Amino acid sequence: MKINEKGITIIELLAALALVSIIAVAAWTAMSIGFKHSVVETSKTHIQQDANLIIVELSNAHRKSDSYSVKFENGQLVLKTCDETGCAPFERVIDKNYDYNGTSINGVVYTGTVFAEQIILPKEQHHPVNLKLTSGKNSISIDTVLTRIITGMYKGGHKNEAF
């Protein structure tokens, strides 16, 4: 450019466009990676929340029922609670579909085939649960033990009731 000329040359314009393009590509790549990561993490969070909900439902049944039964029906975990008035029908623990393969209740592992109904008597013993939920490529596993105070003491010929 000469000293008193105004404007830009084509080379300066191309250089500016190249820099803007490089910055735009870098920003777009960072945003797309962030969006993909966000989707994966959101999915994992939903599975974690559902797993926690299942454990809470099982814990409530364990603490409030005289006995309860769990089984897998059509690939879904179902629960039936019983008290002194009788037993309720089996109901799904959650309304979402997950793959429960590898879940174990009282040492019995669900493999997607036959899983016999597990009758659980919370006043007599603690019950280990390893819950495995899979949805697509995401999976979560929770190990816990369903507990209830068990006294095992006898007074006046009667076994103390668990709390």
C-alpha positions in Angstrom: 0.0 0.0 0.0 1.2 3.5 -0.7 1.4 6.0 2.0 -1.8 8.0 1.3 -4.0 5.3 0.0 -7.0 4.1 2.0 -8.5 0.6 2.1 -7.1 -3.0 2.4 -5.5 -5.3 0.0 -6.8 -8.7 -1.0 -4.0 -10.4 0.9 -4.9 -8.6 4.1 -8.5 -9.6 3.6 -7.6 -13.2 3.1 -5.3 -13.2 6.1 -8.2 -11.8 8.3 -10.6 -14.4 6.9 -8.2 -17.2 7.6 -7.7 -16.1 11.2 -11.5 -15.7 11.8 -12.0 -19.2 10.2 -9.4 -20.8 12.5 -11.0 -19.2 15.6 -14.5 -20.2 14.5 -13.5 -23.9 13.9 -11.8 -24.0 17.3 -14.8 -22.6 19.0 -17.2 -24.9 17.1 -15.1 -28.0 18.0 -15.0 -27.0 21.7 -18.7 -26.5 21.7 -19.6 -29.8 20.0 -17.3 -31.7 22.4 -19.0 -29.9 25.3 -22.5 -30.8 24.0 -21.6 -34.5 23.5 -20.1 -34.6 27.0 -23.1 -33.0 28.5 -25.5 -35.5 26.9 -23.4 -38.5 28.2 -23.2 -37.0 31.7 -26.9 -36.2 31.7 -27.7 -39.8 30.8 -25.4 -41.1 33.5 -27.1 -38.8 36.0 -30.5 -40.1 35.1 -29.4 -43.7 35.5 -27.8 -42.8 38.9 -31.0 -41.1 40.1 -33.1 -44.1 39.0 -30.8 -46.5 40.7 -31.0 -44.5 43.9 -34.8 -44.5 43.6 -34.9 -48.3 43.2 -32.7 -48.7 46.3 -35.0 -46.3 48.3 -38.1 -48.3 47.2 -36.4 -51.5 48.3 -35.2 -50.0 51.6 -38.7 -48.7 52.3 -40.2 -52.1 51.7 -37.5 -53.6 53.9 -38.1 -51.3 56.8 -41.9 -51.1 56.6 -43.1 -54.6 55.6 -43.4 -57.8 57.5 -42.2 -59.5 54.3 -41.8 -58.6 50.6 -41.0 -60.3 47.4 -38.9 -59.2 44.4 -38.6 -60.7 41.0 -38.0 -59.8 37.4 -41.0 -59.8 35.2 -40.6 -59.0 31.5 -37.1 -57.7 32.2 -38.3 -55.3 34.9 -37.9 -55.4 38.6 -41.2 -55.8 40.4 -42.0 -55.7 44.1 -44.8 -57.1 46.3 -45.1 -56.0 49.9 -46.9 -57.9 52.7 -48.0 -56.9 56.1 -50.4 -58.3 58.7 -53.4 -57.5 56.5 -52.1 -59.4 53.4 -50.0 -58.8 50.3 -50.3 -56.2 47.6 -49.9 -57.2 44.0 -46.6 -57.0 42.2 -45.8 -53.5 41.0 -42.9 -52.2 38.9 -40.4 -50.4 41.1 -39.8 -47.7 38.4 -41.5 -47.0 35.1 -38.4 -46.8 33.0 -36.8 -49.7 31.0 -33.3 -50.7 32.0 -31.2 -53.8 31.5 -30.8 -55.4 34.9 -28.4 -58.2 33.9 -25.9 -58.8 36.7 -28.2 -57.5 39.4 -28.0 -59.8 42.5 -30.4 -60.0 45.4 -29.4 -62.3 48.3 -26.7 -63.7 46.1 -29.0 -64.7 43.3 -27.9 -63.1 40.1 -30.3 -62.0 37.3 -29.0 -63.0 33.9 -32.0 -62.0 31.8 -33.5 -65.4 32.0 -35.4 -67.0 34.9 -35.1 -65.2 38.3 -37.1 -67.0 41.0 -39.2 -64.8 43.2 -37.1 -63.8 46.2 -39.2 -63.7 49.4 -37.5 -61.5 51.9 -38.2 -61.5 55.6 -36.6 -58.3 56.9 -37.1 -59.2 60.6 -34.9 -62.3 60.3 -31.7 -61.2 58.4 -30.0 -58.5 56.4 -30.1 -58.8 52.6 -27.3 -57.8 50.2 -28.2 -56.2 46.9 -25.9 -55.4 44.0 -28.0 -53.3 41.6 -26.8 -53.0 38.0 -28.6 -50.7 35.6 -27.6 -50.4 31.9 -29.1 -48.1 29.3 -27.3 -48.0 26.0 -23.6 -47.6 26.6 -24.1 -46.2 30.1 -24.1 -48.4 33.2 -24.2 -48.0 37.0 -23.7 -50.5 39.8 -24.6 -50.0 43.4 -23.7 -52.4 46.2 -25.8 -52.1 49.4 -27.3 -54.1 52.2 -30.9 -53.8 53.2 -30.9 -53.7 57.0 -33.4 -53.5 59.8 -32.7 -53.7 63.5 -32.9 -57.4 64.5 -32.8 -58.0 68.2 -33.0 -61.8 68.3 -33.7 -61.6 72.0 -36.5 -63.4 73.7 -38.5 -61.9 76.5 -41.3 -63.7 78.2 -41.2 -66.5 75.6 -41.8 -64.2 72.7 -39.3 -63.1 70.1 -38.8 -59.3 70.1 -40.1 -57.6 67.0 -37.7 -55.8 64.8 -38.1 -52.0 64.5 
